């Protein structure tokens, strides 16, 4: 079952239901993202003696399950959520450069809402744990992987409604009425794919859904305000739970950066 994309700007036509990041070897993160180059997946649960990789999965209220890799670096005190993506070219694009630029736009939108917004703070609660809290910023990597999570990338018109599902996603350059899609929608969709977060807006098919009105990016950001929309601590709580397993003798919690 795909995540139904029922958020629409005022006056926009409702398009058919269709949509819902791994590795950084070394070097400058900003350069890596600007280039949006391919990254090959590294097999196995252990990256090094100091860094461990764990597959984490979350299931939304519509029954869609999303899996990412959590990389915990105990040497540098960082947490990285990574998702390999198989971008599938669809629709009409003016050129290869235009298609590549759109994918960079989508990644940039996701990073701008997800990256370095929260950190896991593990505070020692026993003498053996250590003298000071450990701060672990949470970052994200969306890397190109031909065998990764498949996302159809539709260019030109007619457009449609972006959405994500367990088996893959779809993103559109334009809405069904021919108007350009807004960047926040791409970030919202990666809230599903990269965090496994459920939607928080009204859907008649989901009468028991938890609805929110606190400017969540997973809610109706058109009615609540796009400038105020953001991911909330609740969307990251499963990451804290996983990281805490590696910090015996500590109490781990989530805080804003």
C-alpha positions as CSV (number, residue, x, y, z in Angstrom):
1,X,0.0,0.0,0.0
2,X,1.5,3.3,-1.0
3,X,1.6,6.4,1.2
4,X,-1.4,8.4,-0.1
5,X,-0.3,11.9,-1.0
6,X,-3.3,13.9,0.0
7,X,-1.5,17.2,0.7
8,X,-2.3,19.6,-2.1
9,X,-1.8,23.4,-2.4
10,X,-4.9,25.5,-2.6
11,X,-6.4,25.3,-6.1
12,X,-4.1,22.4,-7.2
13,X,-5.7,19.4,-9.0
14,X,-5.6,16.1,-7.2
15,X,-3.3,13.8,-9.1
16,X,-3.5,10.0,-9.1
17,X,-1.9,8.3,-6.1
18,X,1.7,7.3,-6.9
19,X,5.1,8.1,-4.1
20,X,6.9,7.8,-0.9
21,X,19.9,7.6,1.9
22,X,25.4,5.1,2.7
23,X,28.3,5.8,2.8
24,X,30.8,8.4,3.2
25,X,34.4,7.1,2.8
26,X,36.3,10.4,3.7
27,X,36.5,13.9,2.6
28,X,34.4,17.0,2.5
29,X,30.7,16.4,3.0
30,X,29.6,19.6,1.3
31,X,31.6,18.6,-1.8
32,X,30.2,15.1,-1.9
33,X,26.6,16.5,-1.8
34,X,27.2,19.2,-4.3
35,X,28.6,16.6,-6.7
36,X,25.8,14.1,-5.7
37,X,28.2,11.3,-6.9
38,X,27.5,7.6,-6.7
39,X,28.5,5.7,-3.6
40,X,28.9,1.9,-3.5
41,X,27.3,0.0,-0.7
42,X,29.7,-1.8,1.7
43,X,28.4,-5.2,2.8
44,X,28.5,-6.5,6.3
45,X,27.3,-5.1,9.7
46,X,30.8,-3.9,10.8
47,X,32.5,-1.1,9.0
48,X,35.5,-0.8,11.4
49,X,36.3,-1.5,15.0
50,X,35.0,2.0,16.0
51,X,32.0,2.2,13.5
52,X,29.1,-0.2,13.3
53,X,26.3,-0.4,10.7
54,X,22.9,-1.6,11.6
55,X,19.9,-2.0,9.4
56,X,16.8,-0.3,10.9
57,X,13.2,-0.5,9.7
58,X,10.1,1.4,10.5
59,X,6.5,0.8,9.4
60,X,4.0,3.6,8.8
61,X,0.4,3.6,9.7
62,X,-0.5,2.5,6.2
63,X,1.6,-0.7,6.5
64,X,4.6,0.5,4.4
65,X,8.0,-0.6,5.8
66,X,11.2,1.4,5.1
67,X,14.7,0.3,5.8
68,X,17.9,2.4,6.2
69,X,21.4,1.9,7.5
70,X,22.4,3.5,10.8
71,X,26.1,4.1,11.1
72,X,27.3,4.7,14.6
73,X,30.9,6.1,14.8
74,X,32.1,5.9,18.4
75,X,35.5,7.4,17.5
76,X,34.0,10.7,16.1
77,X,30.7,10.5,18.0
78,X,28.4,10.7,15.0
79,X,25.2,9.0,13.8
80,X,24.6,8.7,10.1
81,X,21.4,7.5,8.5
82,X,22.1,6.3,4.9
83,X,19.8,5.2,2.1
84,X,20.9,3.9,-1.3
85,X,18.7,5.0,-4.1
86,X,18.1,3.6,-7.6
87,X,16.9,6.7,-9.5
88,X,14.8,5.6,-12.5
89,X,14.4,8.2,-15.2
90,X,10.8,8.7,-16.4
91,X,8.7,11.2,-18.4
92,X,10.2,14.0,-20.4
93,X,13.5,15.9,-19.6
94,X,15.1,18.7,-21.6
95,X,18.5,17.1,-21.2
96,X,20.7,14.8,-19.1
97,X,21.9,17.9,-17.3
98,X,18.3,18.9,-16.4
99,X,17.6,15.5,-15.1
100,X,20.7,15.4,-13.0
101,X,20.0,18.9,-11.7
102,X,16.5,17.8,-10.6
103,X,17.9,14.9,-8.6
104,X,20.4,17.3,-6.9
105,X,17.4,19.6,-6.1
106,X,15.5,16.7,-4.5
107,X,18.5,15.6,-2.4
108,X,19.2,19.2,-1.3
109,X,15.5,19.6,-0.2
110,X,15.7,16.4,1.9
111,X,19.1,17.4,3.5
112,X,17.8,20.9,4.3
113,X,15.1,19.5,6.5
114,X,16.7,16.3,7.8
115,X,20.4,16.9,8.3
116,X,22.0,18.1,11.6
117,X,18.6,19.1,13.1
118,X,18.9,16.7,16.1
119,X,21.5,15.0,18.2
120,X,21.5,12.0,20.5
121,X,22.9,12.9,23.9
122,X,24.0,10.0,26.1
123,X,24.5,11.0,29.7
124,X,26.4,8.6,32.0
125,X,24.4,7.3,34.9
126,X,27.0,5.0,36.4
127,X,30.6,5.6,37.5
128,X,31.9,3.1,34.9
129,X,30.2,4.9,32.0
130,X,32.5,7.9,32.0
131,X,32.6,11.5,33.3
132,X,30.8,13.4,30.6
133,X,27.8,13.2,28.2
134,X,28.4,12.0,24.7
135,X,26.9,14.1,21.9
136,X,26.1,12.5,18.6
137,X,24.8,14.7,15.8
138,X,22.5,12.9,13.4
139,X,23.3,13.3,9.7
140,X,21.9,11.7,6.5
141,X,23.4,10.4,3.2
142,X,21.4,9.7,0.1
143,X,23.7,7.8,-2.2
144,X,23.3,6.4,-5.7
145,X,22.9,2.6,-5.8
146,X,21.6,0.7,-8.8
147,X,20.4,-2.0,-6.4
148,X,18.9,0.4,-3.8
149,X,15.5,1.7,-3.1
150,X,13.9,2.5,-6.5
151,X,12.4,5.9,-7.1
152,X,10.8,6.8,-10.4
153,X,11.7,10.4,-11.4
154,X,9.1,11.9,-13.7
155,X,9.9,15.0,-15.7
156,X,7.6,17.3,-17.7
157,X,3.9,17.3,-17.9
158,X,1.5,15.8,-17.2
159,X,2.7,15.6,-13.7
160,X,1.3,13.8,-10.7
161,X,1.4,13.2,-7.0
162,X,4.7,12.2,-5.4
163,X,4.5,9.3,-3.0
164,X,6.5,6.5,-1.3
165,X,5.8,2.8,-0.6
166,X,7.7,-0.2,0.6
167,X,8.5,-1.3,-2.9
168,X,9.6,2.1,-4.2
169,X,8.6,5.6,-4.8
170,X,7.7,8.2,-7.4
171,X,8.5,11.9,-7.5
172,X,7.3,14.4,-10.0
173,X,8.7,17.7,-11.3
174,X,5.1,19.0,-11.8
175,X,1.8,18.5,-10.2
176,X,-1.2,17.1,-12.1
177,X,-2.4,20.6,-13.0
178,X,0.9,21.5,-14.5
179,X,2.2,23.7,-11.8
180,X,5.7,23.0,-10.4
181,X,6.0,20.8,-7.3
182,X,7.4,22.6,-4.2
183,X,10.7,21.4,-2.6
184,X,9.1,20.7,0.8
185,X,7.1,17.9,-0.7
186,X,10.3,16.0,-1.6
187,X,11.5,16.4,1.9
188,X,8.2,15.2,3.2
189,X,8.5,12.1,1.0
190,X,11.9,11.3,2.4
191,X,10.4,11.6,5.8
192,X,8.8,8.3,4.8
193,X,11.8,6.7,2.9
194,X,14.6,7.9,5.3
195,X,12.8,8.0,8.6
196,X,9.8,5.7,8.2
197,X,7.6,8.4,9.5
198,X,3.8,8.2,9.1
199,X,1.7,11.0,7.6
200,X,-0.1,13.2,10.1
201,X,-2.8,14.7,7.9
202,X,-6.4,13.7,7.5
203,X,-7.0,10.6,5.3
204,X,-10.5,9.2,5.2
205,X,-9.0,5.7,4.6
206,X,-7.1,6.0,7.9
207,X,-9.7,7.1,10.5
208,X,-7.5,6.2,13.4
209,X,-4.5,8.1,12.2
210,X,-2.7,10.4,14.7
211,X,-3.2,13.9,13.5
212,X,-1.0,16.8,14.5
213,X,-1.2,20.6,14.4
214,X,2.4,21.6,15.5
215,X,3.9,22.5,12.1
216,X,5.1,19.0,11.4
217,X,6.4,18.4,7.9
218,X,4.5,15.1,7.9
219,X,1.2,17.0,8.4
220,X,-0.6,19.4,6.1
221,X,2.2,22.0,5.7
222,X,0.0,24.0,3.2
223,X,-2.6,24.8,5.8
224,X,-0.2,25.0,8.8
225,X,2.4,27.0,7.0
226,X,5.4,25.9,4.8
227,X,7.9,28.3,6.5
228,X,7.2,26.8,9.9
229,X,7.2,23.2,8.8
230,X,9.9,20.9,10.2
231,X,10.6,17.4,11.4
232,X,9.9,16.8,15.0
233,X,11.7,14.8,17.8
234,X,9.1,12.1,17.5
235,X,10.2,11.3,14.0
236,X,13.8,10.5,15.3
237,X,12.9,8.6,18.4
238,X,13.6,5.2,16.9
239,X,17.2,6.3,16.2
240,X,17.7,7.1,19.8
241,X,16.4,3.7,20.8
242,X,18.9,2.0,18.5
243,X,21.9,4.1,19.5
244,X,21.2,3.6,23.2
245,X,21.9,-0.2,22.7
246,X,25.6,0.7,22.3
247,X,25.7,2.9,25.4
248,X,25.4,0.7,28.5
249,X,25.5,2.8,31.6
250,X,24.1,5.9,29.9
251,X,20.7,7.4,29.5
252,X,20.2,8.6,25.9
253,X,17.8,11.2,24.7
254,X,17.2,13.4,21.7
255,X,17.9,17.1,21.6
256,X,17.8,19.8,19.0
257,X,21.1,21.0,17.5
